[in-house]
Amino acid sequence: MSHFAVRHCVRGKVGFIKGAMRICLRIILLLGMVFGPVACNKPSSTGASGGDGNSGKKGGKPKIVFITNIVDPFWNVAAAGTRAAAKEFDADCQVEMPAKGSIVEQKRLVETALVRGVDGIAISPIDAKNQVDLINQASQQAKVITQDSDAPDSKRLCFVGMDNYKAGRAAGELVKEALPEGGKIMIFVGRLEQLNAQQRRQGVIDALFDRPSQALDQIKYDPPGKEMSGGKYTIISTRTDNGDYLRAKSNAEDAMSAYPDLACMVGLFAYNTPACLEAVKEAKKTSKIKLVSFDENEGTLQGIIDGHIHGTVSQQPYLYGYHSVRILAALVRGDNSVLPPNKFLEVPIKLVKKENVEAFWTELKKLRAG
């Protein structure tokens, strides 16, 4: 066979093979269009109202992630609530805590959860204003609610938590009990970017200065950088620590050094008052400085028993975890009747003082044991 004939034969065979491959490729693409959606495991999107994760949609267990704003024993109580609800409402729930309490970490946890194909997310936003986009984007793939701290401008489906302004006023009343003659007060908190911190602080201020209650969605805030006086009480300033326990203690030490006549410290986050108490003990001022707290840190409860802390405002975080899972599990299954009126499920606060601290602590241990 001539060189030309061989080359012509080879070209003919190559052309036949290419044609056959094109036909096979078209068949594969056609089959993919027909059967591809059946094989896809990604949750379907239903727009701003939240996705219908396939696990819940198909009758399986809804996959839920509960994201905190920091690592703290406070969240261990909430985690116990998630476990109880997951068992009761047949759901899978994972609790995620950002080690450094940063927006970047929270964003990563949300994105990782969505890649895993979760059906529901309950998040405590670190910065309500700057995390609206994150929450809105997550809401396109999963059911999203907020807990502990809200982001009311986002497309979250509801908020689970206490009325933080009302709780702040309750803490202000505890200060009045502890310091009936008045005096100078310092407020301590992790960060003021969180809406719950802003609301608690304003509640304390308004209660101490005997101001009328403000509507939760129309609160006017006093700037944190200036000294304020009203009647018998003076609020020197508000000190933040960004979740750093050592800094929380040093803030208390600095306050005592700068203001020898400081009469009361108010801690707005769970760890703040235990850090203040440690500083006060080392300064041997437990009889001179009154302490008022939030939450149910063991150091706080022991401080109340010992008489060093006047009282604390408990948020009942166990119910944060329980109701978050209960609501999300139902939403994933298509039951919207669980959404609370005004998209706010208010968890009632508990005031813990000397007379009820031991009973409260006993019950708390039972809840943690789950």
Residue frames as qw, qx, qy, qz and C-alpha x, y, z in Angstrom:
[[0.000, 0.891, 0.455, 0.000, 0.00, 0.00, 0.00],
 [0.405, 0.553, -0.035, 0.727, 1.34, 3.40, -0.91],
 [0.259, -0.129, -0.453, 0.843, 2.24, 6.01, 1.65],
 [0.296, -0.115, -0.121, -0.940, -0.70, 8.13, 0.42],
 [0.638, -0.271, -0.607, -0.389, -3.14, 5.22, 0.81],
 [0.529, -0.241, -0.676, 0.453, -1.93, 4.44, 4.32],
 [0.063, -0.067, -0.272, 0.958, -2.30, 8.10, 5.35],
 [0.454, -0.168, -0.323, -0.813, -5.80, 8.23, 3.84],
 [0.650, -0.281, -0.700, -0.092, -6.82, 5.05, 5.64],
 [0.395, -0.196, -0.580, 0.685, -5.52, 6.34, 9.00],
 [0.147, -0.033, 0.057, -0.987, -7.35, 9.65, 8.56],
 [0.569, -0.242, -0.517, -0.592, -10.53, 7.76, 7.82],
 [0.620, -0.303, -0.696, 0.198, -10.23, 5.69, 10.98],
 [0.236, -0.125, -0.400, 0.877, -9.38, 8.72, 13.11],
 [0.308, -0.134, -0.177, -0.925, -12.40, 10.56, 11.70],
 [0.636, -0.309, -0.633, -0.315, -14.63, 7.62, 12.51],
 [0.529, -0.263, -0.633, 0.500, -13.32, 7.45, 16.10],
 [0.044, -0.032, -0.205, 0.977, -13.80, 11.19, 16.63],
 [0.469, -0.223, -0.373, -0.768, -17.34, 10.98, 15.33],
 [0.660, -0.321, -0.679, -0.021, -18.11, 8.08, 17.61],
 [0.386, -0.177, -0.515, 0.744, -16.65, 9.96, 20.60],
 [0.173, -0.104, -0.019, -0.979, -18.81, 13.01, 19.83],
 [0.618, -0.297, -0.524, -0.505, -21.92, 10.81, 19.77],
 [0.627, -0.282, -0.655, 0.314, -20.93, 9.16, 23.10],
 [0.209, -0.040, -0.335, 0.918, -20.29, 12.55, 24.67],
 [0.377, -0.218, -0.212, -0.875, -23.71, 13.80, 23.61],
 [0.689, -0.322, -0.618, -0.198, -25.33, 10.70, 25.12],
 [0.517, -0.199, -0.573, 0.604, -23.45, 11.21, 28.41],
 [0.018, -0.051, 0.141, -0.988, -24.48, 14.87, 28.60],
 [0.535, -0.278, -0.409, -0.685, -28.09, 13.95, 27.91],
 [0.688, -0.323, -0.643, 0.099, -28.07, 11.34, 30.63],
 [0.353, -0.083, -0.435, 0.824, -26.51, 13.88, 33.00],
 [0.248, -0.185, -0.065, -0.949, -29.30, 16.36, 32.32],
 [0.676, -0.306, -0.493, -0.455, -31.92, 13.72, 33.03],
 [0.808, -0.358, -0.454, 0.118, -30.42, 12.00, 36.06],
 [0.393, 0.356, -0.373, 0.761, -27.98, 14.62, 37.47],
 [0.358, -0.522, 0.157, -0.758, -30.45, 16.31, 39.91],
 [0.892, -0.327, -0.224, -0.215, -31.33, 12.94, 41.41],
 [0.831, 0.019, -0.332, 0.446, -27.70, 12.26, 42.26],
 [0.171, 0.578, -0.229, 0.765, -27.06, 15.72, 43.73],
 [0.539, -0.437, -0.639, 0.331, -26.81, 15.88, 47.50],
 [0.177, 0.092, -0.180, 0.963, -26.60, 19.66, 47.87],
 [0.101, 0.562, 0.656, -0.493, -29.45, 21.38, 49.74],
 [0.240, 0.605, 0.529, 0.545, -31.86, 23.15, 47.45],
 [0.140, -0.109, -0.196, 0.964, -32.24, 26.91, 47.71],
 [0.011, 0.711, 0.697, 0.094, -35.55, 28.59, 48.35],
 [0.118, 0.749, 0.102, 0.644, -34.29, 32.17, 48.38],
 [0.017, -0.549, 0.397, -0.736, -34.20, 34.49, 51.37],
 [0.741, -0.437, 0.062, -0.507, -36.54, 32.45, 53.52],
 [0.455, -0.481, 0.742, -0.104, -34.01, 29.62, 53.83],
 [0.414, 0.295, -0.782, -0.362, -33.23, 26.34, 52.10],
 [0.908, -0.163, 0.104, -0.371, -34.89, 22.96, 52.44],
 [0.107, -0.547, 0.829, 0.040, -31.98, 20.69, 53.33],
 [0.653, 0.123, -0.639, -0.387, -32.41, 17.29, 51.70],
 [0.230, 0.052, -0.907, 0.349, -31.84, 15.36, 54.94],
 [0.272, 0.227, 0.584, -0.730, -34.94, 16.85, 56.57],
 [0.536, 0.306, -0.227, -0.754, -36.88, 17.03, 53.34],
 [0.586, 0.167, -0.745, -0.271, -36.50, 13.32, 52.66],
 [0.824, -0.443, -0.217, -0.279, -37.55, 12.29, 56.15],
 [0.732, 0.068, -0.453, 0.504, -34.03, 11.92, 57.57],
 [0.466, -0.665, -0.320, 0.488, -32.68, 13.75, 60.56],
 [0.213, 0.956, 0.023, 0.203, -32.31, 17.51, 60.04],
 [0.727, 0.004, -0.179, 0.662, -28.66, 18.54, 60.24],
 [0.168, -0.959, -0.137, -0.184, -28.24, 21.59, 62.48],
 [0.607, 0.136, -0.316, 0.716, -25.23, 23.59, 63.62],
 [0.371, -0.895, -0.248, 0.027, -25.29, 25.81, 66.73],
 [0.585, 0.391, -0.143, 0.695, -22.60, 28.50, 66.47],
 [0.451, -0.759, -0.298, 0.362, -21.53, 30.47, 69.56],
 [0.227, 0.952, -0.074, 0.194, -19.61, 33.76, 69.74],
 [0.051, 0.701, -0.647, 0.297, -16.68, 32.47, 71.82],
 [0.665, -0.073, -0.730, 0.143, -15.48, 29.51, 73.88],
 [0.218, -0.399, 0.442, -0.773, -16.90, 29.82, 77.40],
 [0.015, 0.115, 0.950, -0.292, -18.50, 27.56, 80.05],
 [0.441, 0.323, 0.242, -0.802, -21.70, 29.54, 79.44],
 [0.590, 0.344, -0.459, -0.568, -22.05, 27.76, 76.12],
 [0.151, 0.115, -0.979, 0.075, -21.61, 24.32, 77.67],
 [0.325, 0.290, 0.677, -0.593, -25.01, 24.81, 79.30],
 [0.561, 0.487, -0.109, -0.660, -26.53, 25.78, 75.95],
 [0.343, 0.344, -0.831, -0.269, -24.88, 22.71, 74.39],
 [0.142, 0.085, 0.932, -0.323, -26.66, 20.51, 76.92],
 [0.490, 0.461, 0.341, -0.656, -29.92, 22.04, 75.72],
 [0.494, 0.487, -0.497, -0.521, -29.08, 21.25, 72.09],
 [0.127, 0.181, -0.975, -0.013, -28.41, 17.61, 73.00],
 [0.306, 0.268, 0.772, -0.489, -31.72, 17.25, 74.78],
 [0.533, 0.550, 0.089, -0.637, -33.65, 18.81, 71.91],
 [0.336, 0.448, -0.728, -0.396, -31.78, 16.83, 69.26],
 [0.026, 0.012, 0.992, -0.124, -32.83, 13.62, 70.99],
 [0.342, 0.423, 0.623, -0.563, -36.43, 14.75, 71.51],
 [0.517, 0.679, 0.064, -0.517, -36.96, 16.12, 67.99],
 [0.858, 0.170, 0.429, 0.225, -34.88, 13.53, 66.12],
 [0.392, 0.908, -0.126, 0.072, -32.20, 15.86, 64.77],
 [0.805, -0.018, -0.097, 0.585, -28.42, 15.91, 64.46],
 [0.048, -0.989, -0.008, -0.137, -26.86, 19.00, 66.05],
 [0.747, 0.071, -0.180, 0.636, -23.23, 20.06, 66.19],
 [0.261, -0.946, -0.105, 0.163, -22.05, 22.89, 68.47],
 [0.674, 0.377, -0.018, 0.635, -19.24, 25.06, 67.10],
 [0.358, -0.889, -0.117, 0.261, -17.33, 27.62, 69.19],
 [0.525, 0.742, -0.158, 0.386, -14.89, 30.10, 67.61],
 [0.753, -0.229, -0.338, 0.516, -11.72, 29.85, 69.70],
 [0.338, -0.036, -0.103, 0.935, -10.81, 33.54, 69.43],
 [0.104, 0.714, 0.566, -0.399, -14.34, 34.89, 69.15],
 [0.064, -0.395, 0.311, 0.862, -13.70, 36.68, 65.85],
 [0.633, 0.525, 0.086, -0.562, -15.94, 37.49, 62.90],
 [0.376, 0.524, -0.702, -0.301, -13.49, 35.71, 60.60],
 [0.086, -0.115, 0.975, -0.168, -13.84, 32.49, 62.61],
 [0.506, 0.363, 0.573, -0.533, -17.62, 32.70, 62.64],
 [0.558, 0.586, -0.257, -0.529, -17.65, 33.23, 58.88],
 [0.237, 0.388, -0.880, -0.140, -15.48, 30.16, 58.39],
 [0.259, 0.069, 0.899, -0.348, -17.75, 28.07, 60.63],
 [0.583, 0.491, 0.285, -0.581, -20.83, 29.16, 58.70],
 [0.504, 0.582, -0.482, -0.418, -19.23, 28.48, 55.32],
 [0.059, 0.270, -0.960, 0.030, -17.96, 25.08, 56.44],
 [0.428, 0.226, 0.739, -0.468, -21.42, 24.16, 57.69],
 [0.613, 0.566, 0.024, -0.550, -22.98, 25.10, 54.36],
 [0.353, 0.498, -0.749, -0.257, -20.41, 23.04, 52.45],
 [0.123, -0.071, 0.965, -0.219, -21.35, 20.08, 54.67],
 [0.328, -0.284, -0.688, -0.582, -24.95, 20.60, 53.61],
 [0.020, -0.244, -0.742, 0.624, -26.53, 21.53, 56.94],
 [0.060, -0.618, -0.697, -0.359, -30.24, 22.26, 57.00],
 [0.299, -0.898, -0.257, -0.194, -30.30, 24.79, 59.85],
 [0.502, 0.232, -0.343, 0.759, -27.98, 27.27, 61.56],
 [0.404, -0.873, -0.272, -0.029, -28.44, 28.98, 64.93],
 [0.593, 0.292, -0.178, 0.729, -25.81, 31.70, 65.37],
 [0.345, -0.833, -0.244, 0.357, -24.92, 34.27, 68.03],
 [0.527, 0.723, 0.053, 0.443, -23.61, 37.15, 65.87],
 [0.597, -0.287, -0.187, 0.726, -20.47, 38.85, 67.10],
 [0.047, -0.305, 0.077, 0.948, -21.16, 42.04, 65.14],
 [0.444, 0.555, 0.657, -0.252, -24.80, 42.42, 64.13],
 [0.341, 0.821, -0.028, -0.458, -24.26, 45.23, 61.61],
 [0.149, 0.659, -0.653, -0.342, -21.24, 43.75, 59.85],
 [0.220, -0.093, 0.968, 0.071, -22.58, 40.20, 59.62],
 [0.610, 0.423, 0.281, -0.608, -25.87, 40.92, 57.88],
 [0.553, 0.530, -0.500, -0.405, -24.49, 39.82, 54.50],
 [0.084, 0.274, -0.954, 0.088, -23.13, 36.58, 55.95],
 [0.383, 0.199, 0.766, -0.477, -26.47, 35.70, 57.52],
 [0.606, 0.523, 0.040, -0.598, -28.41, 36.66, 54.40],
 [0.429, 0.482, -0.707, -0.290, -26.17, 34.52, 52.19],
 [0.055, -0.108, 0.968, -0.218, -26.47, 31.56, 54.56],
 [0.502, 0.302, 0.516, -0.625, -30.25, 31.99, 54.52],
 [0.588, 0.463, -0.362, -0.556, -30.26, 31.17, 50.81],
 [0.500, 0.266, -0.820, -0.079, -29.06, 27.64, 51.56],
 [0.384, -0.204, -0.844, 0.315, -30.35, 26.82, 55.04],
 [0.392, -0.808, -0.370, -0.238, -32.82, 27.86, 57.69],
 [0.443, 0.221, -0.385, 0.779, -31.06, 30.49, 59.82],
 [0.425, -0.839, -0.298, -0.165, -32.00, 31.88, 63.21],
 [0.223, 0.569, -0.470, 0.637, -30.08, 33.96, 65.74],
 [0.726, -0.556, -0.404, 0.028, -29.71, 33.17, 69.44],
 [0.609, -0.413, -0.227, 0.638, -28.23, 34.98, 72.44],
 [0.067, -0.540, 0.079, 0.835, -27.52, 38.10, 70.36],
 [0.573, 0.629, 0.515, -0.104, -29.68, 39.22, 67.45],
 [0.208, -0.161, 0.438, 0.860, -29.13, 40.67, 63.98],
 [0.377, 0.568, 0.591, -0.431, -32.58, 42.15, 63.38],
 [0.336, 0.691, -0.218, -0.602, -31.65, 43.77, 60.06],
 [0.018, -0.285, 0.898, 0.336, -30.78, 40.41, 58.53],
 [0.679, 0.009, -0.422, -0.601, -33.04, 37.79, 56.96],
 [0.056, 0.089, -0.938, 0.330, -32.80, 35.47, 59.94],
 [0.388, -0.403, -0.717, -0.415, -36.13, 33.73, 60.57],
 [0.548, -0.770, -0.218, -0.243, -36.32, 34.52, 64.30],
 [0.161, 0.568, -0.584, 0.556, -34.33, 35.31, 67.44],
 [0.788, -0.427, -0.444, -0.008, -34.15, 33.08, 70.53],
 [0.469, 0.133, -0.446, 0.751, -32.96, 34.74, 73.73],
 [0.225, -0.640, -0.539, 0.499, -33.77, 37.06, 76.57],
 [0.141, 0.931, 0.184, 0.281, -34.78, 40.69, 76.24],
 [0.677, 0.058, -0.260, 0.686, -31.28, 42.06, 76.84],
 [0.027, -0.517, 0.066, -0.853, -32.45, 45.58, 77.58],
 [0.707, -0.552, -0.152, -0.414, -34.91, 44.31, 80.18],
 [0.888, -0.195, -0.274, 0.315, -32.16, 42.12, 81.64],
 [0.420, 0.334, -0.210, 0.818, -29.87, 45.15, 81.84],
 [0.360, -0.593, 0.014, -0.720, -32.50, 47.02, 83.82],
 [0.877, -0.417, -0.222, -0.092, -32.76, 44.03, 86.17],
 [0.745, 0.040, -0.269, 0.609, -28.99, 44.18, 86.70],
 [0.071, 0.510, -0.105, 0.850, -29.33, 47.89, 87.43],
 [0.650, -0.585, -0.096, -0.476, -31.86, 47.11, 90.13],
 [0.896, -0.218, -0.268, 0.278, -29.40, 44.61, 91.65],
 [0.449, 0.310, -0.220, 0.809, -26.84, 47.44, 91.80],
 [0.312, -0.598, 0.002, -0.739, -29.36, 49.61, 93.64],
 [0.856, -0.459, -0.196, -0.137, -29.90, 46.83, 96.19],
 [0.833, -0.050, -0.213, 0.509, -26.18, 46.34, 96.67],
 [0.370, 0.039, -0.088, 0.924, -25.42, 50.07, 96.76],
 [0.074, -0.784, -0.616, -0.038, -28.48, 51.83, 98.21],
 [0.268, -0.794, -0.093, 0.538, -26.49, 54.94, 99.20],
 [0.517, 0.854, -0.044, -0.042, -25.15, 55.40, 95.68],
 [0.568, -0.568, 0.449, 0.391, -21.58, 55.62, 94.46],
 [0.275, 0.654, -0.525, -0.470, -19.24, 55.22, 91.52],
 [0.864, 0.135, 0.472, -0.111, -19.74, 52.29, 89.15],
 [0.076, 0.523, -0.685, -0.502, -17.66, 50.74, 86.36],
 [0.884, 0.274, 0.200, -0.321, -19.14, 48.49, 83.65],
 [0.212, -0.469, 0.799, 0.312, -17.10, 45.65, 82.13],
 [0.830, 0.396, 0.257, -0.298, -17.90, 43.73, 78.94],
 [0.742, -0.015, 0.512, 0.432, -16.18, 41.69, 76.24],
 [0.223, 0.075, 0.451, 0.861, -17.13, 43.84, 73.27],
 [0.273, 0.498, 0.367, -0.736, -19.70, 46.48, 72.45],
 [0.234, 0.194, -0.634, -0.711, -20.14, 45.48, 68.80],
 [0.147, -0.277, -0.948, -0.059, -22.60, 42.82, 69.95],
 [0.333, -0.496, -0.301, -0.744, -26.17, 44.04, 70.12],
 [0.692, -0.529, -0.491, 0.000, -26.86, 42.17, 73.36],
 [0.551, -0.192, -0.295, 0.757, -23.96, 44.01, 75.05],
 [0.013, 0.268, 0.121, 0.956, -25.26, 47.37, 73.89],
 [0.519, -0.514, -0.425, -0.534, -28.76, 46.61, 75.12],
 [0.706, -0.434, -0.480, 0.287, -27.64, 45.31, 78.52],
 [0.408, -0.038, -0.195, 0.891, -25.41, 48.29, 79.13],
 [0.167, -0.345, -0.186, -0.904, -28.18, 50.75, 78.28],
 [0.634, -0.514, -0.519, -0.255, -30.60, 48.87, 80.51],
 [0.622, -0.318, -0.420, 0.579, -28.21, 49.20, 83.46],
 [0.194, 0.088, -0.027, 0.977, -27.77, 52.93, 82.82],
 [0.349, -0.422, -0.365, -0.753, -31.49, 53.64, 82.43],
 [0.674, -0.507, -0.537, -0.007, -32.38, 51.72, 85.61],
 [0.550, -0.247, -0.344, 0.720, -29.72, 53.46, 87.71],
 [0.066, 0.002, 0.024, 0.998, -30.80, 56.89, 86.50],
 [0.274, 0.456, 0.692, -0.488, -34.52, 56.09, 86.93],
 [0.238, 0.266, -0.425, -0.832, -35.26, 56.68, 83.26],
 [0.796, 0.216, 0.245, -0.509, -38.42, 55.28, 81.65],
 [0.681, -0.031, 0.698, 0.221, -38.11, 51.97, 79.79],
 [0.257, 0.526, -0.438, -0.682, -37.29, 52.13, 76.09],
 [0.902, 0.307, 0.112, -0.282, -38.79, 50.00, 73.35],
 [0.779, -0.254, 0.479, 0.316, -36.39, 47.24, 72.32],
 [0.634, 0.414, 0.439, 0.483, -36.35, 48.28, 68.67],
 [0.159, 0.877, 0.138, 0.431, -36.00, 52.02, 69.36],
 [0.680, -0.597, -0.143, 0.401, -33.30, 52.24, 72.02],
 [0.245, 0.902, -0.185, 0.303, -31.22, 55.41, 72.24],
 [0.872, -0.163, -0.237, 0.397, -27.73, 54.57, 73.46],
 [0.266, -0.940, 0.185, 0.111, -25.44, 56.64, 75.64],
 [0.611, 0.631, -0.445, 0.175, -21.89, 56.74, 74.21],
 [0.894, -0.309, -0.267, 0.184, -19.50, 54.53, 76.21],
 [0.629, 0.289, -0.230, 0.684, -16.57, 56.93, 76.48],
 [0.045, -0.550, 0.169, -0.817, -17.88, 59.53, 78.88],
 [0.118, -0.141, -0.791, 0.584, -18.68, 59.68, 82.60],
 [0.356, -0.472, -0.473, -0.654, -22.39, 59.90, 83.40],
 [0.036, -0.061, -0.710, 0.701, -24.20, 60.89, 86.56],
 [0.448, -0.399, -0.445, -0.665, -27.81, 60.66, 87.62],
 [0.729, -0.604, -0.142, -0.290, -29.10, 60.99, 91.15],
 [0.657, -0.664, 0.356, -0.006, -26.93, 59.03, 93.58],
 [0.872, -0.015, 0.407, 0.272, -25.03, 57.08, 90.95],
 [0.192, 0.813, -0.399, -0.379, -22.10, 57.85, 88.68],
 [0.934, 0.195, 0.254, 0.157, -21.05, 55.52, 85.87],
 [0.329, -0.691, 0.379, 0.520, -17.38, 56.21, 85.26],
 [0.346, 0.519, -0.584, -0.520, -16.96, 54.30, 81.99],
 [0.959, 0.103, 0.177, -0.196, -17.33, 50.97, 80.20],
 [0.151, -0.630, 0.727, 0.227, -14.21, 48.83, 79.77],
 [0.914, 0.302, -0.088, -0.258, -13.95, 46.16, 77.03],
 [0.489, -0.539, 0.675, 0.124, -11.58, 43.18, 76.79],
 [0.581, 0.458, -0.510, -0.439, -12.50, 41.48, 73.47],
 [0.959, -0.065, -0.201, -0.191, -12.94, 38.13, 75.17],
 [0.535, 0.403, -0.592, 0.449, -9.48, 38.12, 76.75],
 [0.697, -0.596, -0.398, 0.017, -9.82, 36.83, 80.33],
 [0.625, -0.211, -0.203, 0.724, -6.46, 38.21, 81.47],
 [0.104, 0.301, 0.133, 0.938, -7.33, 41.59, 80.08],
 [0.478, -0.637, -0.437, -0.418, -10.71, 41.42, 81.82],
 [0.699, -0.530, -0.327, 0.351, -8.90, 41.02, 85.13],
 [0.470, -0.055, -0.021, 0.881, -6.36, 43.76, 84.36],
 [0.104, -0.559, -0.336, -0.751, -9.23, 46.10, 83.45],
 [0.605, -0.702, -0.359, -0.110, -10.62, 45.60, 86.95],
 [0.689, -0.339, -0.157, 0.621, -7.18, 46.14, 88.51],
 [0.294, 0.244, 0.157, 0.911, -6.68, 49.34, 86.53],
 [0.298, -0.680, -0.387, -0.546, -10.12, 50.62, 87.53],
 [0.674, -0.654, -0.299, 0.168, -9.39, 50.13, 91.25],
 [0.607, -0.162, -0.018, 0.778, -6.04, 51.84, 90.89],
 [0.141, 0.352, 0.266, 0.886, -7.43, 54.83, 88.98],
 [0.447, -0.527, -0.164, -0.704, -10.53, 55.22, 91.17],
 [0.183, 0.131, -0.831, 0.509, -9.85, 54.40, 94.84],
 [0.389, 0.110, 0.486, -0.774, -13.46, 55.26, 95.69],
 [0.470, 0.039, -0.688, -0.551, -14.92, 52.84, 93.14],
 [0.523, -0.158, 0.544, -0.637, -17.99, 51.29, 94.79],
 [0.794, 0.211, 0.508, -0.260, -19.36, 48.73, 92.32],
 [0.018, 0.352, -0.759, -0.548, -18.36, 46.66, 89.29],
 [0.766, 0.327, 0.329, -0.445, -20.93, 45.31, 86.83],
 [0.211, -0.283, 0.830, 0.431, -19.93, 42.49, 84.47],
 [0.643, 0.354, -0.022, -0.679, -22.10, 42.10, 81.37],
 [0.722, 0.298, -0.591, -0.201, -20.58, 38.85, 80.04],
 [0.908, -0.326, -0.250, -0.080, -20.31, 35.57, 81.93],
 [0.800, 0.002, -0.272, 0.535, -16.57, 35.75, 82.65],
 [0.143, 0.699, -0.094, 0.694, -16.37, 39.47, 83.49],
 [0.548, -0.715, 0.116, -0.418, -17.49, 39.36, 87.11],
 [0.943, -0.266, -0.014, 0.202, -15.38, 36.29, 88.05],
 [0.632, 0.372, -0.093, 0.673, -12.37, 38.17, 86.62],
 [0.138, -0.733, 0.090, -0.660, -13.35, 41.26, 88.63],
 [0.799, -0.573, -0.011, -0.180, -13.79, 39.17, 91.78],
 [0.888, -0.004, -0.109, 0.447, -10.31, 37.71, 91.41],
 [0.350, 0.514, -0.113, 0.775, -8.85, 41.23, 91.14],
 [0.427, -0.705, 0.015, -0.565, -10.91, 42.49, 94.08],
 [0.907, -0.403, -0.103, 0.061, -9.80, 39.59, 96.26],
 [0.754, 0.148, -0.123, 0.628, -6.13, 40.21, 95.49],
 [0.105, 0.548, -0.079, 0.826, -6.63, 43.89, 96.33],
 [0.258, -0.282, -0.764, 0.520, -8.37, 42.87, 99.58],
 [0.217, 0.035, 0.029, -0.975, -11.41, 45.00, 98.73],
 [0.227, -0.305, -0.886, -0.264, -14.20, 42.42, 98.87],
 [0.167, -0.609, -0.648, 0.426, -15.88, 44.37, 101.66],
 [0.038, -0.526, -0.007, 0.850, -15.57, 47.71, 99.82],
 [0.268, 0.273, -0.520, -0.764, -16.54, 46.93, 96.20],
 [0.694, 0.237, 0.536, -0.418, -19.91, 45.42, 95.33],
 [0.032, -0.221, 0.811, 0.541, -20.20, 43.10, 92.35],
 [0.688, 0.379, 0.356, -0.505, -23.16, 42.41, 90.04],
 [0.239, -0.262, 0.833, 0.424, -23.03, 39.85, 87.28],
 [0.744, 0.293, -0.184, -0.572, -24.67, 38.21, 84.29],
 [0.739, 0.255, -0.604, -0.158, -24.99, 34.46, 83.68],
 [0.873, -0.429, 0.087, -0.215, -24.19, 31.41, 85.74],
 [0.510, 0.543, -0.600, 0.292, -20.43, 30.99, 85.75],
 [0.780, -0.348, -0.490, 0.175, -19.41, 28.73, 88.62],
 [0.422, 0.041, -0.318, 0.848, -17.10, 31.43, 89.97],
 [0.259, -0.371, -0.087, -0.888, -20.06, 33.81, 90.04],
 [0.737, -0.429, -0.405, -0.330, -22.33, 31.33, 91.86],
 [0.722, -0.220, -0.455, 0.474, -19.63, 30.54, 94.41],
 [0.207, 0.205, -0.167, 0.942, -19.04, 34.26, 94.85],
 [0.486, -0.469, -0.210, -0.707, -22.73, 34.74, 95.67],
 [0.817, -0.373, -0.439, 0.033, -22.59, 31.92, 98.22],
 [0.626, -0.086, -0.326, 0.703, -19.47, 33.45, 99.79],
 [0.150, -0.863, -0.359, 0.324, -21.11, 36.87, 99.96],
 [0.373, -0.362, 0.278, 0.808, -18.68, 38.57, 97.58],
 [0.048, -0.139, -0.579, -0.802, -21.16, 39.00, 94.69],
 [0.393, 0.114, 0.380, -0.830, -24.58, 40.50, 95.29],
 [0.702, 0.354, 0.546, -0.291, -26.38, 38.70, 92.48],
 [0.150, -0.212, 0.710, 0.654, -26.51, 37.69, 88.83],
 [0.655, 0.399, 0.063, -0.639, -28.97, 37.77, 85.94],
 [0.461, -0.085, 0.857, 0.213, -29.26, 34.30, 84.43],
 [0.405, 0.329, -0.407, -0.750, -30.21, 34.02, 80.76],
 [0.804, 0.059, 0.540, -0.243, -31.04, 30.31, 81.06],
 [0.214, 0.568, -0.629, -0.486, -28.74, 29.34, 78.15],
 [0.335, 0.038, 0.941, 0.005, -29.96, 25.74, 78.31],
 [0.473, 0.632, 0.535, -0.301, -33.19, 27.02, 76.76],
 [0.237, 0.733, -0.356, -0.529, -31.23, 28.83, 74.04],
 [0.019, -0.314, 0.905, 0.286, -29.87, 25.52, 72.84],
 [0.330, 0.279, 0.884, -0.181, -33.10, 23.59, 73.35],
 [0.428, 0.709, 0.359, -0.431, -35.41, 26.03, 71.55],
 [0.168, 0.655, -0.501, -0.541, -32.95, 26.69, 68.72],
 [0.056, -0.137, 0.959, 0.243, -32.85, 23.00, 67.79],
 [0.329, 0.450, 0.774, -0.299, -36.60, 22.56, 68.33],
 [0.368, 0.746, 0.100, -0.545, -37.45, 25.46, 66.01],
 [0.165, 0.577, -0.638, -0.482, -34.92, 24.60, 63.30],
 [0.210, 0.000, 0.974, 0.086, -35.88, 20.92, 63.22],
 [0.387, 0.591, 0.633, -0.318, -39.51, 21.87, 62.66],
 [0.284, 0.766, -0.145, -0.558, -38.69, 24.52, 60.03],
 [0.011, -0.396, 0.827, 0.399, -36.59, 22.07, 58.04],
 [0.202, 0.234, 0.951, 0.021, -39.54, 19.66, 58.04],
 [0.048, -0.383, -0.554, -0.738, -41.78, 22.40, 56.69],
 [0.348, -0.710, -0.605, 0.095, -43.56, 23.37, 59.91],
 [0.222, 0.436, -0.063, 0.870, -43.53, 27.17, 60.12],
 [0.512, -0.719, -0.333, -0.332, -46.01, 27.25, 63.01],
 [0.741, -0.381, -0.286, 0.473, -43.05, 27.12, 65.42],
 [0.329, 0.370, -0.023, 0.869, -41.99, 30.65, 64.49],
 [0.215, -0.520, -0.582, 0.587, -42.75, 32.94, 67.45],
 [0.140, 0.921, 0.360, 0.043, -44.80, 36.15, 67.19],
 [0.022, 0.981, -0.181, -0.065, -42.73, 39.12, 66.03],
 [0.785, 0.436, -0.369, 0.241, -39.92, 36.63, 65.26],
 [0.035, 0.563, -0.589, 0.578, -38.73, 36.82, 68.90],
 [0.788, -0.355, -0.503, -0.033, -38.87, 33.91, 71.34],
 [0.127, -0.732, 0.390, -0.544, -38.17, 35.59, 74.67],
 [0.705, -0.122, -0.647, 0.264, -36.48, 33.34, 77.20],
 [0.430, -0.862, -0.101, -0.249, -37.30, 34.61, 80.70],
 [0.296, 0.560, -0.578, 0.514, -34.46, 35.70, 82.97],
 [0.749, -0.516, -0.405, 0.089, -33.79, 34.46, 86.51],
 [0.047, -0.811, 0.364, -0.456, -32.34, 36.62, 89.25],
 [0.847, -0.142, -0.454, 0.236, -29.95, 34.61, 91.40],
 [0.129, -0.753, 0.344, -0.546, -29.04, 35.90, 94.85],
 [0.047, -0.379, 0.822, -0.422, -27.97, 34.55, 98.23],
 [0.616, -0.026, 0.522, -0.589, -31.40, 33.12, 99.06],
 [0.883, 0.318, 0.191, -0.289, -31.82, 30.98, 95.93],
 [0.270, 0.715, -0.613, -0.199, -28.30, 30.38, 94.62],
 [0.287, -0.290, 0.911, -0.060, -27.85, 26.85, 95.98],
 [0.652, 0.378, 0.603, -0.262, -31.17, 25.60, 94.59],
 [0.530, 0.779, -0.138, -0.306, -30.38, 27.26, 91.26],
 [0.066, 0.640, -0.755, -0.126, -26.93, 25.67, 91.12],
 [0.503, -0.043, 0.851, -0.148, -28.31, 22.22, 91.91],
 [0.674, 0.580, 0.380, -0.254, -30.79, 22.50, 89.04],
 [0.343, 0.819, -0.381, -0.258, -28.08, 23.83, 86.74],
 [0.208, -0.448, 0.867, 0.065, -25.89, 20.78, 87.43],
 [0.621, 0.261, 0.720, -0.166, -28.80, 18.51, 86.50],
 [0.578, 0.767, 0.078, -0.268, -29.27, 20.36, 83.21],
 [0.129, 0.747, -0.622, -0.195, -25.57, 20.15, 82.38],
 [0.416, -0.199, 0.887, -0.022, -25.63, 16.41, 83.06],
 [0.455, 0.249, -0.451, -0.726, -28.50, 16.20, 80.60]]
